[in-house]
Amino acid sequence: MESKLTTSLKSLLSAQRLDKKYVVLSLDGGGVRGLMTVEILVEIEDHLRKSLGNPHLKITDVVDCVIGTSAGGLIACALASGKSANELKVLMPQIIGNTFKNPKSMRKRLREAAYDHKNLESELIEKLGADKVTLGQLKERNPNLRLCITALLYDPNGKAGKFTPVVFDSENEADKNRTLLSVGRATSAAPTYFEGSKMEDGKVYFDGGCFANDPSSWGVILASTKVKLDSIRLVSVGTGYADPEPQQTKPPEEDDEGGFLDSCWNGLSSYVKSTKDYLLTAASFKDNGGDKKGISDWVNAELIGSLIFDVQKQVEEIMKIMKPGMENHFWRLNPKTDKEFKLDNADEDSQRQMSAAVQKYIHQEATQAAIRDLTSTLSQPDDFEAKALKYLMKAANMIEFSLQHRNSENQKRARKAAKLLKVMQTHYQEAVEKVTDDEILKEKAGIETFINLQSNKKKSEVYKTVIRKQLKTDTQNAQENTQ
């Protein structure tokens, strides 16, 4: 029979959310180079199978959300449909090879997209049954996996701008009836390579890489609607690069209450808004009523490519800033190659060279160490006791700060705090009895030192004024309620 204390605890905590580990798998765009992404995923999946002793495990079995752009979006769709990374090692070369076959002549490409989008559609239908499954059905099949796909909405008459970033989300009620085929086409409709994708809503969408070729920051932001930043685990896989690494960015001072997320979101949104709107509009030669296909409809295809990968570099810098807030639970796997691989060169020789390049990268000690580390982290259950201790420390700091700046005590809150403390004491009674007075004084001194470093006299006076006003309002409300 449960004690009154246990019943009280359950009642007190029933509405509280446990911030479990939330794993985001982010997959970059890159056309044919997505084949390198698949080989990296196979290596991760093989490590997980060995670590967990399950030869049939799929990488999505340890993932909560998979987000992808362009080729990465197609891979994400395939994973969400139930394919393992090892299965994709066979399927993706077929899908990509058949998609980028029979390019049109340069003369035709002035007016038409370089490739026939029907080739891609046929592959997605044949290999994934993508025309018969919706995002809502995927969520029903696997409630534990969230699928997010980036795309760019194009509206020639848009009042707030012609181009609007979109993330199709299997947990979004508005997206549940979209087919895997339609979101796959939308995210991979690279300007000049493919026609824009006209979806069920009648709107035209283009490649998500135009604003989020590396969608990792979007994945983190979406995950943060479910858990705190420090509970997110991010595995971000790129499609290779041949240019120098971007300059290092110094992370800002840590903010325990989401400052990382806020500052990064502001930086990302302002950059995307200014750069995306300006460059995409500049690259747009004429609207054709929304029917944009060939090079003549976009002033400069090279400008589009520059935009995509410049935005990617910016996102990589933002993720470096966010990494400390995620307690360094962020792994970026992006092979540096000796040569630049074209986005649409899918011939056998190019595929062999890409495979050799990515295998060279995979077997580097630094890469193996990163994969071992992420495998270990994803394989282990959450350490809730360590997380609870961290939150207890924060709570102690906040309570002490609150008591120092209040003129009177809120009795209702004080009683709730006392009940929680009593509950905690029942779990650690033996340890409590061994704690000495000197240890208590030392912890208290540490809390006071922390508070003194976090605030100054001017701030304290401001807080006191605000709190006095709030207490007065609370008292007035309480009196009104009793009348």
C-alpha positions as CSV (number, residue, x, y, z in Angstrom):
1,M,0.0,0.0,0.0
2,E,1.3,3.4,-0.9
3,S,2.2,5.9,1.8
4,K,0.6,9.3,1.9
5,L,4.0,10.7,1.0
6,T,4.4,8.6,-2.1
7,T,0.8,9.5,-3.2
8,S,1.7,13.2,-2.6
9,L,4.8,12.8,-4.7
10,K,3.0,11.3,-7.6
11,S,0.4,14.0,-7.5
12,L,3.1,16.7,-7.3
13,L,5.1,15.4,-10.2
14,S,2.4,14.0,-12.4
15,A,2.3,17.1,-14.6
16,Q,6.1,17.5,-14.8
17,R,8.0,16.5,-17.9
18,L,11.1,14.3,-17.6
19,D,13.7,15.7,-20.0
20,K,14.8,12.4,-21.5
21,K,17.6,12.2,-24.0
22,Y,16.3,13.4,-27.4
23,V,18.4,12.4,-30.4
24,V,18.3,14.4,-33.6
25,L,19.8,13.0,-36.8
26,S,20.5,15.8,-39.3
27,L,21.3,15.1,-42.9
28,D,22.8,17.7,-45.3
29,G,21.9,18.3,-48.9
30,G,24.4,17.7,-51.7
31,G,22.9,15.9,-54.6
32,V,24.9,12.9,-55.7
33,R,27.3,13.4,-52.7
34,G,24.5,12.1,-50.5
35,L,26.0,8.7,-51.3
36,M,28.8,9.7,-48.9
37,T,26.2,10.4,-46.2
38,V,24.8,6.9,-46.6
39,E,28.2,5.3,-46.0
40,I,28.7,7.3,-42.8
41,L,25.3,6.2,-41.6
42,V,26.2,2.6,-42.3
43,E,29.3,2.9,-40.2
44,I,27.3,4.4,-37.3
45,E,24.6,1.7,-37.6
46,D,27.2,-1.1,-37.6
47,H,28.8,0.3,-34.5
48,L,25.4,0.5,-32.8
49,R,24.5,-3.0,-33.8
50,K,27.7,-4.3,-32.3
51,S,27.4,-2.2,-29.1
52,L,23.8,-3.2,-28.4
53,G,24.2,-6.8,-29.7
54,N,21.4,-6.5,-32.2
55,P,22.4,-7.4,-35.8
56,H,19.0,-6.2,-37.1
57,L,19.0,-2.8,-35.4
58,K,18.3,0.3,-37.6
59,I,19.9,3.6,-36.9
60,T,16.4,5.1,-36.4
61,D,15.8,2.8,-33.4
62,V,18.0,5.1,-31.3
63,V,16.8,8.4,-33.0
64,D,13.9,10.6,-32.0
65,C,13.9,13.0,-34.9
66,V,15.5,12.7,-38.4
67,I,15.7,16.0,-40.4
68,G,17.0,16.3,-43.9
69,T,17.5,18.6,-46.8
70,S,17.5,17.7,-50.5
71,A,19.5,14.5,-50.9
72,G,19.6,14.3,-47.1
73,G,15.8,14.8,-47.1
74,L,15.4,11.8,-49.5
75,I,17.6,9.7,-47.2
76,A,15.6,10.9,-44.2
77,C,12.3,9.9,-45.9
78,A,13.8,6.5,-46.7
79,L,14.9,5.9,-43.1
80,A,11.5,7.0,-41.8
81,S,9.8,4.6,-44.2
82,G,11.5,1.8,-42.3
83,K,14.8,1.3,-44.3
84,S,18.0,0.7,-42.5
85,A,21.2,2.5,-43.4
86,N,22.6,-0.8,-44.7
87,E,19.6,-1.2,-47.0
88,L,20.1,2.3,-48.3
89,K,23.7,1.5,-49.2
90,V,22.1,-0.6,-52.0
91,L,19.0,1.5,-52.8
92,M,20.4,5.1,-52.8
93,P,23.0,4.5,-55.6
94,Q,20.1,3.2,-57.7
95,I,17.8,6.1,-56.8
96,I,20.4,8.8,-57.4
97,G,21.9,7.1,-60.4
98,N,18.5,6.9,-62.2
99,T,17.5,10.4,-61.1
100,F,20.6,12.1,-62.6
101,K,20.5,10.3,-65.9
102,N,20.1,11.8,-69.4
103,P,20.8,15.5,-68.6
104,K,19.3,17.9,-71.2
105,S,21.5,19.8,-73.5
106,M,22.7,23.3,-72.5
107,R,20.5,24.8,-75.1
108,K,17.4,23.2,-73.6
109,R,18.6,24.0,-70.1
110,L,18.2,27.6,-70.8
111,R,14.4,27.1,-70.8
112,E,14.0,23.8,-69.0
113,A,15.2,22.1,-65.9
114,A,18.4,20.0,-66.5
115,Y,16.7,16.7,-65.4
116,D,13.3,15.2,-65.7
117,H,11.7,15.1,-62.2
118,K,9.6,12.1,-63.2
119,N,12.8,9.9,-63.0
120,L,13.1,10.8,-59.3
121,E,9.3,10.3,-58.7
122,S,9.5,6.8,-60.3
123,E,12.4,5.8,-58.1
124,L,10.6,7.0,-54.9
125,I,7.4,5.2,-55.8
126,E,9.2,2.0,-56.8
127,K,11.7,1.9,-53.9
128,L,9.7,3.4,-51.1
129,G,6.1,3.3,-52.1
130,A,6.2,7.1,-51.5
131,D,3.0,7.9,-53.3
132,K,0.9,5.7,-51.0
133,V,2.2,6.8,-47.5
134,T,1.7,10.1,-45.8
135,L,3.6,11.7,-43.0
136,G,0.7,11.0,-40.6
137,Q,0.8,7.3,-41.5
138,L,4.6,7.2,-40.9
139,K,4.0,8.7,-37.4
140,E,1.3,6.0,-36.7
141,R,3.7,3.3,-37.8
142,N,6.5,4.6,-35.6
143,P,5.2,7.0,-32.9
144,N,8.8,7.3,-31.6
145,L,10.2,8.8,-34.7
146,R,9.7,12.3,-36.0
147,L,10.4,13.2,-39.6
148,C,11.2,16.8,-40.6
149,I,11.9,17.8,-44.2
150,T,13.0,21.3,-45.3
151,A,11.8,23.1,-48.4
152,L,11.4,26.6,-49.8
153,L,8.0,27.9,-50.7
154,Y,8.0,30.1,-53.8
155,D,5.2,32.6,-54.1
156,P,5.7,35.2,-56.9
157,N,3.0,37.4,-55.3
158,G,4.1,37.0,-51.7
159,K,3.7,40.3,-49.8
160,A,6.4,39.4,-47.2
161,G,8.8,38.0,-49.8
162,K,8.7,35.5,-52.6
163,F,10.7,32.8,-50.8
164,T,9.6,31.3,-47.4
165,P,11.5,28.6,-45.5
166,V,9.3,25.6,-44.7
167,V,9.8,22.5,-42.6
168,F,7.4,19.7,-43.2
169,D,6.9,17.9,-39.9
170,S,5.2,14.5,-39.2
171,E,4.1,15.9,-35.8
172,N,2.4,18.9,-37.4
173,E,-1.3,18.4,-38.0
174,A,-1.2,20.5,-41.1
175,D,1.4,18.2,-42.7
176,K,-0.1,14.8,-41.8
177,N,-1.8,14.3,-45.2
178,R,1.3,15.1,-47.3
179,T,2.7,12.1,-49.1
180,L,6.3,11.0,-48.8
181,L,6.5,11.6,-52.5
182,S,5.4,15.2,-52.4
183,V,7.8,16.2,-49.6
184,G,10.6,14.3,-51.2
185,R,10.1,16.1,-54.5
186,A,9.8,19.4,-52.7
187,T,13.0,19.2,-50.7
188,S,15.1,18.0,-53.7
189,A,13.8,20.5,-56.3
190,A,17.1,22.2,-56.8
191,P,16.8,25.4,-58.9
192,T,17.8,24.8,-62.6
193,Y,18.3,21.1,-61.9
194,F,14.6,20.2,-61.4
195,E,11.3,21.9,-61.8
196,G,9.6,23.3,-58.7
197,S,7.4,20.8,-57.0
198,K,3.7,21.6,-57.0
199,M,2.2,20.0,-53.9
200,E,-1.3,19.0,-52.8
201,D,-2.0,22.5,-51.6
202,G,-1.3,23.9,-55.1
203,K,1.8,25.8,-54.0
204,V,5.2,25.5,-55.5
205,Y,8.2,24.5,-53.5
206,F,12.0,24.3,-54.2
207,D,15.0,22.7,-52.6
208,G,15.3,23.3,-48.9
209,G,19.1,23.7,-49.4
210,C,18.4,27.3,-50.5
211,F,18.0,28.2,-46.8
212,A,19.1,25.1,-44.7
213,N,21.5,22.9,-46.6
214,D,22.7,21.9,-43.2
215,P,19.4,21.6,-41.3
216,S,21.0,20.8,-37.9
217,S,20.1,24.1,-36.2
218,W,16.5,23.7,-37.3
219,G,16.5,20.2,-35.9
220,V,17.8,21.5,-32.5
221,I,15.2,24.3,-32.5
222,L,12.4,21.8,-33.2
223,A,13.7,19.4,-30.6
224,S,13.8,22.3,-28.0
225,T,10.0,22.4,-28.2
226,K,10.0,19.0,-26.5
227,V,13.1,19.0,-24.2
228,K,15.7,21.4,-22.8
229,L,18.7,22.2,-24.8
230,D,21.0,20.1,-22.6
231,S,18.9,17.0,-23.2
232,I,19.4,17.1,-27.0
233,R,21.9,14.9,-28.7
234,L,22.7,15.9,-32.3
235,V,24.4,13.8,-35.0
236,S,24.9,15.9,-38.1
237,V,26.2,14.2,-41.3
238,G,27.4,16.3,-44.2
239,T,28.1,15.5,-47.9
240,G,31.7,16.4,-48.0
241,Y,33.6,19.6,-48.8
242,A,36.9,20.5,-50.6
243,D,37.3,24.1,-49.3
244,P,39.0,25.2,-46.1
245,E,37.2,25.0,-42.8
246,P,35.4,28.2,-41.7
247,Q,37.0,30.3,-39.0
248,Q,36.4,29.3,-35.4
249,T,33.8,31.3,-33.5
250,K,34.2,31.9,-29.7
251,P,31.1,30.7,-27.8
252,P,29.3,33.3,-25.7
253,E,29.0,33.2,-21.9
254,E,26.8,30.3,-20.9
255,D,23.1,31.1,-20.1
256,D,21.4,28.4,-18.1
257,E,17.9,29.4,-19.2
258,G,18.1,29.0,-23.0
259,G,20.3,32.0,-23.9
260,F,22.2,29.8,-26.4
261,L,19.0,28.9,-28.2
262,D,17.7,32.4,-28.2
263,S,20.9,34.0,-29.5
264,C,21.5,31.3,-32.1
265,W,17.9,31.5,-33.3
266,N,18.2,35.3,-33.6
267,G,21.5,35.0,-35.5
268,L,20.2,32.2,-37.8
269,S,16.8,33.9,-38.6
270,S,18.4,37.3,-39.3
271,Y,21.0,35.8,-41.6
272,V,18.6,33.6,-43.4
273,K,16.1,36.4,-43.9
274,S,18.6,38.9,-45.2
275,T,20.7,36.6,-47.3
276,K,18.0,34.3,-48.6
277,D,15.6,37.0,-49.6
278,Y,18.2,39.2,-51.3
279,L,20.2,36.5,-53.1
280,L,17.3,34.4,-54.2
281,T,15.4,37.4,-55.4
282,A,18.6,38.6,-57.2
283,A,18.9,35.2,-58.8
284,S,15.3,35.2,-59.9
285,F,15.3,36.6,-63.4
286,K,11.5,36.4,-64.1
287,D,8.6,34.9,-62.4
288,N,6.7,33.2,-65.2
289,G,3.7,33.0,-62.9
290,G,5.6,30.8,-60.6
291,D,6.7,28.4,-63.3
292,K,10.5,28.5,-62.8
293,K,12.5,25.8,-64.7
294,G,15.6,26.6,-66.7
295,I,18.7,28.8,-66.2
296,S,17.0,31.7,-68.0
297,D,14.4,31.8,-65.1
298,W,17.3,32.2,-62.7
299,V,19.9,34.8,-63.5
300,N,22.8,32.8,-62.2
301,A,22.9,29.2,-61.2
302,E,26.3,29.7,-59.6
303,L,24.8,32.3,-57.4
304,I,22.2,29.8,-56.2
305,G,25.0,27.3,-55.4
306,S,27.0,29.9,-53.6
307,L,24.0,30.9,-51.5
308,I,23.3,27.3,-50.5
309,F,26.8,26.6,-49.2
310,D,27.4,30.0,-47.7
311,V,24.2,29.5,-45.6
312,Q,25.6,26.0,-44.7
313,K,28.8,27.5,-43.4
314,Q,26.9,30.0,-41.3
315,V,24.8,27.3,-39.8
316,E,28.0,25.3,-38.9
317,E,29.3,28.4,-37.0
318,I,26.0,28.7,-35.2
319,M,26.1,25.1,-34.2
320,K,29.6,25.6,-32.8
321,I,28.1,28.3,-30.6
322,M,25.2,26.0,-29.5
323,K,27.4,23.0,-28.7
324,P,28.4,24.1,-25.2
325,G,24.7,24.6,-24.3
326,M,24.1,21.0,-25.5
327,E,26.9,19.9,-23.1
328,N,29.0,19.0,-26.2
329,H,26.6,16.3,-27.2
330,F,27.0,17.3,-30.9
331,W,28.8,15.3,-33.5
332,R,29.5,16.7,-36.9
333,L,30.7,14.2,-39.5
334,N,31.6,15.8,-42.8
335,P,34.4,14.3,-44.9
336,K,37.0,16.6,-46.4
337,T,37.8,15.4,-49.9
338,D,40.8,15.9,-52.2
339,K,38.5,17.1,-55.0
340,E,35.2,18.8,-55.5
341,F,32.4,16.4,-56.6
342,K,29.7,17.8,-58.8
343,L,26.2,17.7,-57.4
344,D,24.8,15.8,-60.4
345,N,27.7,13.6,-61.6
346,A,26.4,10.1,-60.8
347,D,28.6,8.1,-63.2
348,E,30.3,5.0,-61.9
349,D,33.8,6.5,-61.8
350,S,32.5,9.5,-59.7
351,Q,30.7,7.1,-57.3
352,R,33.9,5.0,-56.9
353,Q,35.9,8.1,-56.1
354,M,33.4,9.4,-53.6
355,S,33.3,6.0,-51.9
356,A,37.1,5.9,-51.7
357,A,37.1,9.5,-50.2
358,V,34.5,8.8,-47.6
359,Q,36.0,5.5,-46.6
360,K,39.3,7.2,-46.1
361,Y,37.6,9.7,-43.9
362,I,35.6,7.1,-41.9
363,H,38.8,5.1,-41.1
364,Q,40.7,8.1,-39.7
365,E,41.2,7.8,-36.0
366,A,39.5,11.1,-35.2
367,T,36.4,9.9,-37.1
368,Q,36.4,6.5,-35.5
369,A,36.8,8.2,-32.1
370,A,33.8,10.4,-32.8
371,I,31.6,7.5,-33.9
372,R,32.6,5.4,-30.8
373,D,31.7,8.4,-28.6
374,L,28.4,9.0,-30.2
375,T,27.6,5.3,-30.2
376,S,28.4,5.0,-26.5
377,T,26.2,8.1,-25.8
378,L,23.3,6.9,-27.8
379,S,23.5,3.4,-26.5
380,Q,23.4,4.3,-22.8
381,P,20.2,5.0,-20.9
382,D,19.7,8.5,-19.4
383,D,21.5,9.3,-16.2
384,F,18.6,10.9,-14.5
385,E,20.3,11.1,-11.1
386,A,23.1,13.2,-12.5
387,K,20.6,15.4,-14.3
388,A,18.5,15.7,-11.1
389,L,21.6,16.8,-9.2
390,K,22.3,19.5,-11.7
391,Y,18.8,20.8,-11.5
392,L,18.9,20.7,-7.7
393,M,22.0,22.9,-7.8
394,K,20.2,25.3,-10.0
395,A,17.1,25.2,-7.8
396,A,19.3,25.9,-4.7
397,N,20.8,28.9,-6.4
398,M,17.5,30.3,-7.5
399,I,15.8,29.8,-4.1
400,E,18.7,31.5,-2.3
401,F,18.6,34.4,-4.8
402,S,14.8,34.7,-4.4
403,L,15.0,34.8,-0.6
404,Q,17.6,37.5,-0.7
405,H,15.5,39.8,-2.8
406,R,12.0,39.3,-1.4
407,N,10.5,41.3,1.4
408,S,8.0,38.6,2.4
409,E,7.6,34.9,1.7
410,N,4.9,33.3,-0.4
411,Q,3.6,30.7,2.0
412,K,2.0,28.5,-0.7
413,R,5.3,28.2,-2.6
414,A,7.2,27.7,0.6
415,R,5.0,24.8,1.6
416,K,5.3,23.2,-1.9
417,A,9.1,23.5,-1.7
418,A,9.1,22.0,1.8
419,K,7.1,19.0,0.6
420,L,9.5,18.4,-2.3
421,L,12.5,18.7,0.1
422,K,10.8,16.2,2.4
423,V,10.3,13.8,-0.5
424,M,13.9,14.1,-1.6
425,Q,15.1,13.5,2.0
426,T,13.2,10.2,2.1
427,H,15.2,9.0,-0.9
428,Y,18.6,10.1,0.6
429,Q,17.9,9.7,4.4
430,E,21.0,7.7,5.0
431,A,23.2,10.1,3.1
432,V,21.5,13.1,4.8
433,E,22.4,11.8,8.3
434,K,26.1,11.7,7.3
435,V,26.3,15.3,6.1
436,T,28.2,17.4,8.5
437,D,27.6,21.1,9.5
438,D,30.9,22.0,7.8
439,E,29.8,20.5,4.5
440,I,26.5,22.4,4.7
441,L,28.3,25.7,5.4
442,K,30.6,25.0,2.5
443,E,27.8,24.4,0.0
444,K,26.0,27.5,1.3
445,A,29.1,29.6,0.8
446,G,29.4,28.3,-2.7
447,I,25.8,29.3,-3.5
448,E,26.3,32.7,-2.1
449,T,29.5,33.2,-4.1
450,F,27.7,32.2,-7.2
451,I,24.9,34.6,-6.6
452,N,27.3,37.5,-5.8
453,L,29.0,36.8,-9.2
454,Q,25.7,36.8,-11.0
455,S,24.2,40.0,-9.7
456,N,25.3,43.5,-8.6
457,K,23.8,46.2,-6.4
458,K,22.1,48.0,-9.3
459,K,20.5,44.8,-10.6
460,S,19.4,43.9,-7.1
461,E,17.6,47.2,-6.6
462,V,15.8,46.7,-9.9
463,Y,14.8,43.1,-9.0
464,K,13.6,44.3,-5.6
465,T,11.4,47.0,-7.1
466,V,9.9,44.5,-9.6
467,I,9.3,41.9,-6.9
468,R,7.7,44.4,-4.5
469,K,5.3,45.3,-7.3
470,Q,4.6,41.7,-8.0
471,L,4.0,40.9,-4.3
472,K,1.6,43.8,-4.1
473,T,-0.3,42.5,-7.2
474,D,-0.4,39.0,-5.8
475,T,-1.8,40.2,-2.4
476,Q,-4.5,42.3,-4.2
477,N,-5.5,39.3,-6.3
478,A,-5.6,37.0,-3.2
479,Q,-7.8,39.5,-1.4
480,E,-10.2,39.8,-4.4
481,N,-10.4,36.0,-4.6
482,T,-11.4,35.7,-1.0
483,Q,-14.1,38.3,-1.2
